[in-house]
Amino acid sequence: MKRVLLKLSGEALAGEKKTGFDEKTCLEVARQVKELTDQGIQVAIVTGGGNFWRGRTSETIDRVKADQIGMLATVMNCIYVSDIFRFAGMKTEVFTPFVCGAFTTLFSKDRAVEALESGKVIFFAGGTGHPYFSTDTGAVLRAIEIEADAMLLAKAIDGIYDSDPKVNPDAKKYEEISIQEVLDKQLMAVDLTASILCMEQKMPMLVFGLNEPDSITETMTGKFSGTKVTV
Ligand code: UDP
């Protein structure tokens, strides 16, 4: 794989605190991504926003406004993580699908690919720019647009299971599963819209636990111990 999109769940970025940023977790992500870029692999990143805000959890305010706050939460996450990456010695650029003044660059495929080819790690903040979507969908969409070889999905859980391992101690983790089966069995590695986009556009996924040691770098080796989602 030469070009990958790494999706970091907001919750995983918060570490044990479950909210805000956990610097140690982000520094560890940076260390591993640098290993990949040092090998010449182009990396684009999407972060979730659940460590700050989820639009659908508000029962009071208008959903469109709630989702706009969620999208802005992902911008904060990307600005933070991109600066941790700079501290770790990488060049970065944050793209958004809407204008954020001088804070970010307005997304276009050409600008994003140019930045990747110049050696930068790029961040896609702000999701799709539209309410009623998720950063999972935004991540698949951008992975397809930049013609990534795969989407790496770093989650709080270490792969896809046949049932919830927190509830069922006998839950079985899949080593490999097709996206069709993920959909048929409603395993929801990513949400439904994102799964369908993955299937239609044949975007493979590697699902793994962000907190497992070296889990990001191992996606590129035979040691990968998460779940491969084939298309
Ligand atoms: N969001 C949105 N459109 C997008 C991406 C995200 O409206 O294209 C909003 C939505 O409110 C979501 C929040 O941003 O709840 C955080 O994104 P994330 O996908 O991380 O939400 P989660 O999966 O944690 O609910």
Boltz pocket constraint, residues with backbone or C-beta under 6 A from the ligand:
constraints:
  - pocket:
      binder: B
      contacts: [[A, 10], [A, 47], [A, 48], [A, 49], [A, 50], [A, 51], [A, 53], [A, 54], [A, 55], [A, 56], [A, 66], [A, 67], [A, 68], [A, 69], [A, 70], [A, 71], [A, 73], [A, 74], [A, 126], [A, 127], [A, 128], [A, 129], [A, 130], [A, 131], [A, 132], [A, 133], [A, 134], [A, 135], [A, 136], [A, 138]]
      max_distance: 6.0
